[in-house]
Amino acid sequence: MILGLLQNACILIAFISIFNQIMKDKNIFEEMSIVYKILFGVCAGFLGMILMLNSVHITADTIIDFRYVSVLIAAIYGGPIPSLIAAIIIGIFRLLFLGISKTSVTALIVAIVIGSGIGVIAKQKLEKNKKIIFSMIFIFTVVSISSFVTYDDMKIIVKTLVVFFSSYMIVSFFSLKYADYVIETIRIYQKLKKEATKDYLTGLNNVREFDINFNSVSQMTMRKEEELSLLFIDIDFFKKVNDTYGHNAGDHVLRQLAQILVDTCRVYDIVSRNGGEEFSIILLDCSAVKATHIAERIRKIVENYKFKISEKESINITVSIGIASYPEVTSDMNKLTEDADSALYKAKRNGRNMVVLFDGVKFKQ
């Protein structure tokens, strides 16, 4: 019997580990959509079915498994909908697997009651540990009542409840602890993955992601024989903003500028913060003329925008923008970033707050 219960516990741990591999790239930390809740409930129900297939006989007519731990996991991490779905699947499977009898019908009712009850408990505004404790008490209470309804032999009832309570307490504790560990591992993995590609301050792509995107887009552009334009954008006299108003004010300016760039561009353009006060925009399938219009629109919006640096104070800033465009003015894709940087340098040198298009021979404002 002990080996059988250990086998059940190993199935639980294995299932949670598989969940880790499948969900590590999915967003599981925001409010689940109804579709994901249903899928979560189905998966938990499937786990309960596997646990039931590996149930352990206490007596010839009495079995025990950890099916309700899967319902508990669904409730704690998904809420009422997944736990109820899991419970219904488990109850129906119990009915179909062992046939219609007093025991199987009772098991179906018990499963639905447990799924509903601990789902409601999980919905309450309580600490997770309290939710788990109250859920376990509820499960023990329902199972105890069903045992007295199902069995007449007091010795069987006592033996069943003792094994059930002791094994469930141990396995539930370790299963939920392991689930916590797995979810925290996923959280850390996703955080590190995001930090590797996103700028921590603005949420835009960082310079590493810019390089990856630019290489990918440039290859696609040449393959499809399309146009590609690149904007390099630099805040004028940004050091003066930091020196005068402080670095917190400078951070506010950077965040607001990032939002302006995102709002001004098309949804499929790629906006990045390349470092410090320098930003870039990869304009897909965009001619030099269109890129110049977009850049000039950005310049005017920034020039007229009141950047809030505190509750009571706002400032004005300007930006200089350099443009390079393939294949219209830059025939070599490998030189596109170099030409955009040269155009930006020209804009800064010629007085700032201007847009310059690199044409290989001269610069246009």
N, C-alpha and C positions, 0 to 999 in steps of 0.2 A: 504493500500500500504506500509506503513512504517513497519508494522508487517511482511509483506512478504519479504521486503528487509532485515530485521533483521534475518529472518529465513535463507535467503541465506548466510548472513554473518556467522551465527552459523554453517552452513554446512561447510563452508570454514575452520573455526577454528577447527571443529571436525576432518576434514580430515587431517589437519596439525598435530593434536595431535595423530591421528592413525599412521601417518608417523613417528612420534617420537618413538612410541613403536616398530614399525617394523624395523626401520633402526638404532636403538641405538647400535646394535652390528655389524653393517656393516661399511666398510670403505668408507665414502662418501667424504673424503677430498683430495683424490688424483684424478688424471685425470680419468673421467668416461670412461669405455669401451663402445663400440658402443652398446652392448647388454643392458647395464644399461641405456644408453641414450634413447634407444627405449622404455624400460620398464617405464622409468620416464615419457616419452611423453604420453604413453598409460594411465598411472595413472592420469596424468593431464587432458587428454582428457575425461577419465571416470568421473573425478570430474566436468568438464565442463558440461557433460551430466546430472549429478545429479542436478547441479545448474539450468540448463535449464528446467528440469522437475518441478522445484520449482520456476519458473519465476513469475514475478508480472505484472499484466495488468495495464498499465497507461491509455489506452483507450481500447475499444473493440477489436481493431486490432493491438494494440501496446503493446509489452511486454518488460520487462527489467529484466536482471539477471546479475550475476557477472562471467559469463563464461570466460571472457577475463582476469580476475584476475588469473585464473588457468593457462592460457597461459603465463601470465606475470611471475608467479612463476617458470614455466618450463624454461622460457628464462633466467631469472636472475640466477638461480641456476644450470641450465643444459646446456644452450647454444642454438644454432639455431635448432639442430635436435629435441630435445624434444618439443620445442615450435611449430615447424612446424607440427610435428606429432599430438600434442594436438589440434592444430587449425584445421587440416584436419578432425580429428575424430569429433570435435564439429560441423564443417560445414556440414559434411555428415549426422550426426545425426539430425541436424536442417532440412535438406532437407527431410530426411525420416520421421521425426516425424510430420511435418506440411504439407508434400506433396510438389510437385514441383509447384512453383509459382514465380512470380517476386520477392517477398519478400524473400523467402527461397533461391533462387539462388543468390540473392544479399548478403544474410547472409553468404553463402558458400564462395563467393569471398572475402568478408570482412574478414572472419576468416582466410583464407589463406594469405591474404595481411598482416594482423596484425601479424600472427604467423611468417611469413618470416621477416617482418620489425623489430619487437622487438627482434627477434633472431639475426639479424645482429647487432643491437644496443648493445645487451648483449655481443657480441663477441669483441667489441671495447675495447681498453685499457683505460678505464675510471673508475673513482670511482663509486662504486655501487649506491650511491645516484643519481649521474648524469645519470647513465643508467636508473634508475627508472623514473626520471623526463622526460628524452627524450622519453622513452617508453610510458609514460602516454600521453605526447603531441601527439605522433604518433597515439595512439589509439583514442584519442579525435578527431584528424583531420580526420582519416579514417571514423569513425562513423558519424561525421558531414556531410561529403560528401555523404555517403550512405543514410543518412536521407533525404537529399535534392533530391536524385535520387529516393528514394522509395515513399516518401509521397508528396502530393500536398498541403495539408493543413498546412499553416505556423504556426498556433496555436499548432497543434500536434507536429510539428518539434521542436518548441521552448520548449514546455513542456517536450518532450522526452529528448532533449539535456540538459536542466537544471537539470532534475532528474538524468540523466546518469552521467553528470559531477560531481555533488555534491556527489552523493552516491559512485561513483567509487573512488573519491579522498579520502573519509573517509575510506571506506572499504579496498582499496588497501594499504593505509598507515598502518592501524592496522594489516592487514593480513601479510604484509611483515615484520613488526616489530615483530609479533609473530613468523613468520618463522625464523627470525634471532635469536630470543630467543631460539627456539627449537633446531636449529642447533648448537648454542653455548652450550646448555645443553648437546647435544650429544657429542660435542667435549670434554667438561670437563669430562663427564662420561667415554668416551673412554680413555682419558689421565689418569684418576685416576685408571681405570681398568688395563691399561698397566703398570703403575707404581707399582701396587700391585703385579705384576707377573714378571716384567722385571727389571734388574739392570739398573739404570739410566745412568751409564758411558759406559758400554760395549754393552748393548742391549741384553745380555744373560739372561737366567732365573735367578731370584734371589733365595735366600735360601728358601723362602716360596714356590715358584713354584717347586724347587728341591724336597722338601718334598712331595708335592702333586704328582709329576711325579714318584718319587721313590716308593711311596706307591701303586700307580696304576700299575706301571710296575712290581713290585715285585709280586703282586697278580696274574697278568696275566702270569708271568713266572712260578710260582708254579702250576697254573691251567693247563698250556700247557706242563709242565714238560720240560722246556727249560733251557738254561744256561743264566746267567746274571753276568756281571763283572762291577766293579765300580772302577774308577780312582779318587783319590784325588791328586790334583796338587798344589804345593806351590812354589812361587818364592823365590829363595835363596837370603838372605841378602837384601830384598826389602827395609827395613828401611834405609839402606845405600844409596840406589838410591834416596829416598826422601830427606834425610839429605844432600846429596852431590849436587844434581841437582834441588831439589825443587819438590813440590807436582804436579805441572803441568807436569813435566817430568815423574813422576810416573804414572800419568793418561794416558799419551801417551803410556807408556809401557804396561799398563793393557789393553788398547784398542787393541794394536797390538797383544798381546798374545791371547786375546779372538778370534781374526780373525784367528790366526794360529790354534787354537784348532778346530774351526769350519771347516776350510779347510782340516785339517788332518783327521778328523773323517768321518764316514759314514753319509749320509744325515738323517738317522733315529735315530742316536745316540743323546742323550740329554746332551747338554753342559750348565753348570751353573756357575755363580760366587757366591760362598757361603759366601763371605765376605772378605774384605781386599784384600790380594794377594792370596787367596785360591780359586781354581776352582775345578770343578768336572765334570766327564763325565760318564754317564750311558750307557754302551755298551750292547745293546740288543742282545740276542741269541749269546753270545760271550764267548768262552772258556778262560781259564786262559792263555793258550799259545798265542792265538790271542791277548788277552788284553795286554800281555807283549810286543808283537811285536809292537802294536799300541803305547803303552806308550814309548817304546824305540825310536820309530820314532819321537814322539813329543819331547822327550828329546834332540835328536840330532839336530832337526830342530831349536829348541830354542837356543841351544848352539852355533850354527853357524850363527844365524840371527843377523843382525845389526838393533837394535831398535832405530829408530829416535826419539830424544827427543827435537830437534830444527831443524831449517833449515840447520844448518852447523854441527851438532854434533850427533853422534850415539854411542850407548854403547852395550856391550854384557851382557847378563844375563844367568843364568841357573835355572833349576827347579828340584825339587825333586818330585817323583811320588810314591804313595802307591797304591797297587792293592789288591782288594779282589774279589773272584770269587765264585759264587754259581752254582751248589752244589759241584763243584770239590774240593775246598779247604775250603769253609765255608758252612757247612751243614745247618746252621740255618740262614734263610733269615733276621731275625731280628737283627743279629749280623754283617751284611755285611758292614754297614757304620762304625761300631766300628772297624772292622778288617781292613778296608781300611785306617782309621785314624791311627791305630797302625802301619801299614806298612809305612805310610808316616812319622810318627814320627821316625821310625827306619832308614829310608833313610836320614832324617835330621841329626840324631844323628851319623850316620856312615860316614859323610863327605859331604853330599849333592850332587847334580847333579847326581843322580842315581835313578834307578827304583827298587822297592822292592815289591815282591809278598808275601802276607801273606799266610802261609800254616798251621796255627794253632799250629805248634811246633817251627818252625824256619822260618827265612826270607831268601828269595833268591834274589840275585841281577840280 
